[in-house]
């Protein structure tokens, strides 16, 4: 897989503000990789620790946690989101917590 695709995914994920969430599909679309939501999950697993990619801000398309409820990974994701003020109900974020980048963010922060 092309390293540049991973870079675009990581750079896009880094733009999600604290207290907001995005879906795997949304990140793929914004990274110029429509239909590649699974690739986003794979890329997050390969992200270098020093980049500090906020993997926990990326949820399923229905705004639910990416991991099985009760799993260690789901609990870590839930805790990270709670720290940022994202309240989950039944492991699902509220619609108002979804990141909706404005035109300025798209033009000036996502530069690929």
C-alpha positions in Angstrom: 0.0 0.0 0.0 1.2 3.4 -0.8 2.8 5.3 2.1 1.3 8.5 0.7 -2.2 7.3 1.2 -1.5 6.6 4.8 0.1 10.0 5.2 -3.1 11.7 3.8 -5.2 9.7 6.2 -3.0 10.6 9.2 -2.9 14.3 8.2 -6.7 14.3 7.8 -7.2 12.7 11.2 -4.9 15.2 12.8 -7.3 18.0 11.8 -10.2 16.6 13.8 -10.6 19.1 16.7 -10.7 17.9 20.3 -14.2 17.3 21.4 -15.3 16.3 17.9 -15.6 12.9 16.1 -15.5 11.8 12.5 -16.3 8.5 10.7 -13.9 6.3 8.9 -15.7 7.1 5.7 -15.6 10.8 6.3 -11.8 10.7 6.8 -11.4 8.6 3.7 -13.5 11.1 1.7 -11.6 14.1 3.0 -8.3 12.4 2.3 -9.3 12.0 -1.3 -9.9 8.2 -0.9 -13.7 7.8 -1.3 -15.0 4.4 -0.4 -11.8 3.4 1.4 -13.1 3.5 5.0 -11.4 0.2 5.8 -8.1 1.6 4.6 -8.5 4.4 7.2 -8.7 1.7 10.0 -5.7 0.0 8.7 -3.7 3.3 8.3 -4.5 4.2 11.9 -3.0 1.0 13.1 0.2 1.8 11.3 0.4 5.5 12.5 3.8 6.3 14.1 3.3 7.0 17.8 5.2 10.3 17.6 2.5 11.6 15.2 -0.1 11.3 18.0 -2.9 10.7 15.5 -6.2 11.0 17.5 -7.5 7.5 16.5 -10.1 7.6 19.2 -11.9 10.5 17.5 -12.8 8.2 14.6 -16.0 6.2 14.9 -18.2 4.0 12.8 -20.6 5.6 10.4 -23.5 5.4 12.9 -21.3 7.3 15.5 -20.7 4.2 17.6 -17.3 3.3 19.0 -15.1 1.4 16.6 -14.6 -1.5 19.0 -16.9 -4.1 20.6 -18.6 -2.7 23.7 -16.9 -3.8 26.9 -13.6 -4.5 25.1 -10.4 -2.9 26.4 -10.0 -0.9 23.2 -13.6 0.4 23.4 -13.1 1.4 27.0 -9.9 3.3 26.1 -11.7 5.0 23.2 -14.6 5.9 25.5 -12.3 7.3 28.2 -10.3 9.4 25.7 -13.5 10.9 24.3 -14.9 11.6 27.7 -11.7 13.5 28.6 -12.5 15.8 25.6 -16.1 16.2 26.5 -17.7 13.9 24.1 -20.6 12.2 25.9 -21.6 8.8 24.6 -25.0 7.3 25.0 -25.1 3.5 24.3 -21.5 3.8 23.0 -22.7 6.4 20.4 -21.7 10.1 20.0 -24.3 12.8 19.6 -24.8 14.2 16.1 -23.6 17.7 17.3 -20.2 16.1 18.2 -19.5 15.2 14.5 -16.8 17.3 12.9 -18.1 19.4 10.1 -15.0 21.1 8.6 -15.6 24.5 7.0 -14.3 25.6 3.7 -11.3 27.3 5.2 -10.2 24.0 7.0 -10.6 22.1 3.7 -8.7 24.6 1.7 -5.9 25.5 4.0 -5.4 22.6 6.4 -5.9 19.6 4.1 -3.1 20.3 1.6 -2.8 17.4 -0.7 
